[in-house]
Amino acid sequence: MQTIPITQIVIPQHRKTRGNIEQLANSIRDLGLLNPITLTTSYRLIAGYHRYLACQSLGWQDIPANIVTLDALHAELAEIDENLQRQELTVLERAEQLARRKNIYEEVHPQTKNGASGGWHNNKGNKLETADSAISSFNKDTAAKTGISERVVYENIRIANDIAPDVKEAIRDTEIADRKTDLLKLSQMSTGEQRKFIEQYIPSLNSDKPATPYFRANFSGDNEWYTPAQYVELARAVFGTIDLDPASNERAQKVVKATTYFDASTNGLAQKWRGRIWLNPPYSQPEIMQFIQKLIDELPNIDEAILLTHNYTDTAWFHLAAKNAPAICFTRGRIKFYNQNGEGCAPTQGQAFFYYGKNKERFAEVFKEVGFIR
């Protein structure tokens, strides 16, 4: 391990900041940097971008680093494998990382690239690798190094390669970017069909047209959807009192009736959360991940919480919520939400209530009437 001047570190392009850098910086200030960052011999960053930012924000001039000897391709491969461990990536971002990993893998192992065209031969004319075995080789290598199943690797490559670049950019900051089912459907369309889909269903790309029923049903165009009173009352039956609704507004409080609530102007992400929490977060990215991450970060400071989301089990935010929840209720059927005009709409999938706290038996007893408890 070496100590490297922060100003000499080379940050790769397209690095994104996700998560709470300030919180990480506070931890490093109190405990020190427990895990050094990883650099190449030319000081290109491979792993530890958030740690780098946190130390930089603390005014550090130098930072501990592990130096590894890698050529450019292997350095980028290591960087991608590091990124794939992060939960904050959307499905689309993860797919693009995997597609780039495949390109690098084929450059490092050129026989697999040739194999994709029907196999390659040695100088005796013997076929050494087929298309299927080449793909399998990459999938197995990726699964072994990242913990992602071979099937998921295959599906992600399809998403990255078969959705047109301009379509990917159009959906990048929408909820679709983190919905694997919809991305796979898009990947099966022709480029013309993909573009027609975008023109029809993303109002921001065609401001002369109103939002369509499809996107209302999937909650990607409007974050203001309210939970019917019967479900809020179930949460109240578990808690006794709802102390805080951190993602709300005045209209929603006619039903939720929390002691305290935060709206867009007071920004619940910037506030302290305490007591018993009801959270029906915004349904678009990156807000849904940000609110779930905030909830997980605040668990040591709160008494109990109930989180309501769609049951998108293929998303990173769902896994983050699930792995920290003592109990989950998967609804029978779909909840019919309503908007500020009182118009109801049921999404295309069921929902999940996540419980956090020490009273999961009470949660299970109350919520069993609306779904299956895990």
C-alpha positions in Angstrom: 0.0 0.0 0.0 1.2 3.5 -0.8 0.1 7.1 0.0 -0.8 9.0 -3.1 -1.4 12.7 -3.6 -5.1 13.1 -4.4 -4.4 15.6 -7.2 -2.4 13.0 -9.1 -5.3 10.5 -9.2 -6.9 10.1 -12.7 -10.7 9.6 -12.6 -12.2 7.7 -15.5 -14.9 9.4 -17.5 -18.6 8.8 -16.8 -18.1 8.1 -13.1 -21.4 9.0 -11.3 -21.8 10.0 -7.7 -24.5 8.0 -5.9 -25.2 7.6 -2.2 -24.4 9.9 0.7 -20.8 11.2 0.4 -21.2 13.4 3.5 -22.2 10.4 5.6 -19.2 8.4 4.3 -16.9 11.3 5.0 -18.2 11.5 8.6 -17.4 7.8 9.0 -13.9 8.2 7.6 -13.3 11.2 9.8 -14.3 9.2 12.9 -12.8 5.8 12.0 -10.2 6.5 9.3 -10.1 5.0 5.8 -10.5 1.3 6.5 -10.3 0.2 2.9 -7.8 1.9 0.7 -8.7 2.8 -2.9 -7.2 0.9 -5.8 -5.2 2.5 -8.6 -3.2 1.4 -11.5 0.5 2.2 -11.7 -0.4 5.4 -13.7 -2.8 6.3 -10.8 -6.0 5.6 -12.7 -8.8 4.9 -10.3 -10.1 1.4 -10.4 -12.1 1.1 -7.2 -13.1 3.5 -4.4 -14.6 6.5 -6.2 -16.9 7.4 -3.3 -14.1 7.0 -0.8 -11.9 9.2 -2.9 -14.7 11.9 -3.0 -15.2 11.6 0.7 -11.5 12.0 1.5 -11.3 14.9 -0.9 -14.3 16.6 0.8 -12.4 16.3 4.1 -9.5 18.2 2.7 -7.1 15.3 2.6 -4.0 16.0 0.5 -3.0 12.3 0.2 -4.9 9.0 0.3 -3.9 5.4 1.0 -4.1 3.3 -2.1 -3.3 -0.2 -3.3 -1.4 -0.1 -6.6 -2.0 -2.9 -9.1 -0.2 -3.6 -12.4 -2.7 -3.9 -15.2 -2.8 -2.9 -18.8 -5.6 -0.6 -20.0 -8.1 -3.3 -20.9 -7.6 -5.3 -17.7 -7.8 -2.1 -15.6 -11.2 -1.2 -17.2 -12.4 -4.8 -16.7 -11.5 -4.5 -13.0 -13.3 -1.1 -12.8 -16.4 -2.6 -14.4 -16.4 -5.6 -12.0 -16.2 -3.1 -9.1 -19.1 -1.1 -10.5 -21.2 -4.2 -10.9 -21.1 -4.8 -7.1 -22.9 -1.5 -6.5 -26.6 -1.6 -5.8 -27.2 1.9 -7.0 -26.9 1.1 -10.7 -30.2 1.0 -12.6 -30.9 -2.1 -14.7 -30.0 -0.1 -17.8 -26.7 1.0 -16.4 -25.9 -2.5 -15.3 -26.7 -3.8 -18.7 -24.4 -1.3 -20.4 -21.6 -2.2 -18.0 -22.0 -5.9 -18.8 -22.0 -5.2 -22.5 -18.8 -3.2 -22.2 -17.4 -6.1 -20.1 -18.2 -8.5 -23.0 -16.5 -6.3 -25.5 -13.3 -6.2 -23.4 -13.5 -9.9 -22.6 -13.5 -10.6 -26.4 -10.5 -8.3 -26.9 -8.6 -10.1 -24.2 -9.8 -13.5 -25.4 -10.1 -13.1 -29.2 -10.9 -16.7 -29.7 -14.3 -16.1 -28.1 -15.1 -13.3 -30.5 -14.3 -15.5 -33.4 -16.3 -18.2 -31.9 -19.4 -15.9 -32.0 -19.2 -16.2 -35.8 -19.3 -20.0 -35.8 -16.2 -21.1 -34.0 -12.5 -20.9 -34.8 -10.0 -23.5 -36.0 -6.4 -24.4 -35.3 -3.8 -24.9 -38.0 -5.0 -28.5 -38.4 -8.5 -27.4 -39.3 -10.0 -28.6 -36.0 -12.9 -26.5 -34.7 -12.0 -25.4 -31.2 -14.9 -23.3 -30.0 -18.4 -22.7 -31.1 -20.7 -19.7 -30.8 -22.5 -21.3 -27.9 -19.4 -22.2 -26.0 -17.9 -18.7 -26.5 -21.0 -17.0 -25.1 -21.0 -19.6 -22.3 -17.4 -18.8 -21.5 -18.1 -15.1 -21.1 -21.3 -15.7 -19.1 -19.5 -18.1 -16.8 -16.5 -15.8 -16.3 -18.8 -12.9 -15.5 -21.0 -14.9 -13.2 -18.0 -16.1 -11.3 -16.4 -12.7 -10.9 -19.6 -10.6 -10.2 -22.0 -13.0 -8.6 -24.6 -12.3 -11.3 -26.3 -15.4 -12.7 -25.5 -16.5 -16.3 -29.1 -16.0 -17.4 -29.2 -12.4 -16.0 -25.9 -11.7 -17.8 -27.4 -12.9 -21.1 -30.6 -10.8 -20.6 -28.6 -7.7 -19.7 -26.5 -8.0 -22.8 -29.6 -8.2 -24.9 -30.9 -5.0 -23.3 -27.7 -3.1 -23.9 -27.1 -4.3 -27.4 -30.7 -4.4 -28.8 -32.1 -1.1 -27.6 -31.1 1.8 -29.9 -28.6 4.3 -28.4 -31.0 7.3 -28.7 -33.8 5.3 -27.1 -31.5 4.3 -24.2 -30.7 8.0 -23.7 -34.4 8.9 -23.8 -35.3 6.5 -21.0 -32.2 6.8 -19.0 -33.7 9.1 -16.3 -37.2 7.5 -16.3 -38.5 4.6 -14.2 -38.2 2.3 -17.2 -34.4 2.4 -16.9 -34.8 0.3 -13.7 -37.5 -2.0 -14.9 -36.0 -5.1 -16.5 -39.3 -6.5 -17.8 -40.0 -3.4 -19.8 -36.4 -3.1 -21.0 -36.5 -6.7 -22.3 -39.8 -5.9 -24.2 -38.1 -2.9 -25.7 -35.1 -4.9 -26.8 -37.4 -7.3 -28.7 -38.8 -4.4 -30.8 -37.4 -3.1 -34.0 -35.6 0.3 -33.8 -38.6 2.0 -35.4 -41.0 0.4 -32.9 -38.7 1.5 -30.0 -38.7 5.1 -31.2 -42.5 5.1 -31.8 -42.9 3.8 -28.2 -40.8 6.6 -26.9 -42.7 9.3 -28.9 -46.0 7.9 -27.7 -45.3 7.2 -24.0 -42.7 9.8 -22.8 -44.5 13.2 -22.7 -41.2 15.0 -22.1 -40.2 14.1 -25.6 -43.4 15.5 -27.1 -44.7 18.3 -24.9 -47.7 18.8 -27.2 -49.2 15.4 -26.1 -50.5 14.6 -22.6 -49.3 11.7 -20.6 -50.9 8.5 -21.7 -52.8 5.8 -19.7 -49.8 3.4 -20.1 -47.5 5.6 -18.1 -50.1 6.4 -15.5 -50.5 2.7 -15.0 -46.7 2.3 -14.5 -46.1 5.5 -12.5 -43.2 6.7 -14.5 -44.6 10.1 -15.5 -46.1 11.4 -12.3 -44.8 11.0 -8.8 -48.0 12.2 -7.1 -50.0 9.1 -6.6 -51.8 8.5 -3.3 -52.4 5.4 -1.3 -56.1 4.5 -0.6 -57.0 5.0 3.1 -57.6 1.4 3.9 -53.9 0.6 3.5 -52.8 3.6 5.5 -55.1 2.5 8.2 -53.4 -0.9 8.3 -50.1 0.9 8.9 -51.7 3.0 11.7 -53.0 -0.2 13.2 -49.4 -1.5 13.4 -47.9 1.7 14.7 -50.7 3.3 16.7 -49.6 6.7 15.4 -47.8 7.7 12.2 -45.1 10.1 13.3 -43.5 11.0 10.0 -44.3 10.8 6.3 -41.1 12.0 4.6 -42.3 12.0 1.0 -45.7 13.6 1.0 -47.8 16.7 0.5 -50.8 18.5 1.9 -53.3 16.5 -0.1 -51.9 13.1 1.0 -52.0 14.2 4.6 -55.8 14.2 4.5 -55.5 10.4 4.7 -52.0 9.8 6.2 -52.4 12.3 9.1 -48.8 12.1 10.1 -47.6 14.2 13.0 -44.9 15.6 10.7 -44.5 15.4 7.0 -42.0 16.6 4.4 -42.9 17.7 0.9 -40.9 18.8 -2.1 -40.2 22.2 -0.6 -38.8 20.8 2.7 -37.0 17.8 1.0 -37.3 14.7 3.2 -34.0 13.5 1.9 -32.2 16.4 3.7 -34.1 15.9 7.0 -33.7 13.7 10.1 -36.2 10.9 10.3 -37.5 9.8 13.7 -40.4 7.8 15.2 -42.8 5.6 13.2 -42.4 6.2 9.5 -44.9 5.7 6.6 -43.2 5.9 3.2 -44.8 5.8 -0.2 -41.8 7.1 -2.2 -41.7 8.8 -5.6 -41.8 6.1 -8.3 -39.3 7.6 -10.7 -35.5 7.2 -10.7 -33.3 8.3 -9.0 -35.8 9.4 -6.3 -37.1 5.9 -5.4 -33.6 4.6 -4.8 -32.6 7.8 -2.9 -35.6 7.5 -0.5 -35.1 3.8 0.1 -31.4 4.4 0.8 -32.3 7.2 3.2 -34.7 4.9 5.0 -32.1 2.2 5.4 -29.6 4.8 6.6 -32.1 6.0 9.2 -33.1 2.6 10.6 -30.9 3.0 13.7 -32.7 6.3 14.5 -36.3 5.3 14.0 -38.8 3.1 15.9 -40.6 1.4 13.0 -41.3 2.0 9.3 -43.5 0.7 6.6 -42.5 1.2 3.0 -44.9 0.7 0.1 -43.6 0.0 -3.5 -44.3 -2.0 -6.5 -43.0 -5.6 -6.4 -40.3 -5.0 -9.0 -38.1 -7.8 -7.7 -35.6 -7.4 -10.5 -34.5 -3.9 -9.4 -31.6 -2.9 -7.2 -33.8 -0.7 -5.0 -36.2 -3.6 -4.3 -33.3 -5.8 -3.2 -31.9 -3.1 -1.0 -35.3 -2.7 0.7 -35.9 -6.4 1.0 -32.6 -7.5 2.5 -33.1 -5.1 5.4 -36.7 -5.8 6.1 -37.7 -8.3 8.9 -41.1 -8.8 7.1 -42.7 -8.2 3.7 -46.3 -8.3 2.6 -46.9 -9.1 -1.1 -50.4 -8.0 -2.0 -53.0 -10.2 -3.5 -54.1 -8.3 -6.6 -53.1 -4.7 -7.3 -53.7 -1.5 -5.3 -55.7 1.1 -7.1 -53.9 4.3 -6.4 -55.4 7.8 -7.2 -54.1 11.1 -8.4 -54.7 14.7 -7.2 -57.8 14.8 -9.4 -59.2 11.7 -7.6 -58.8 9.5 -10.7 -57.9 6.0 -9.9 -55.5 3.7 -11.6 -54.2 0.2 -10.9 -50.6 -0.4 -12.0 -49.7 -3.4 -14.1 -48.1 -5.4 -11.2 -48.8 -6.0 -7.5 -47.3 -4.2 -4.6 -45.2 -4.9 -1.5 -45.2 -3.5 2.0 -41.9 -3.7 3.8 -41.8 -3.6 7.6 -38.8 -2.4 9.6 -38.8 -2.7 13.4 -39.2 -5.1 16.3 -42.9 -5.8 16.0 -43.0 -7.9 12.8 -45.6 -10.3 14.4 -48.0 -7.4 14.8 -47.3 -6.4 11.2 -48.0 -9.9 10.0 -51.2 -10.2 11.9 -52.5 -6.9 10.5 -51.4 -7.2 6.9 -52.2 -10.8 6.3 -55.7 -9.7 5.2 -54.2 -8.1 2.1 -51.5 -10.4 1.1 -48.8 -13.1 1.7 -46.3 -12.4 4.5 -42.7 -13.3 4.0 
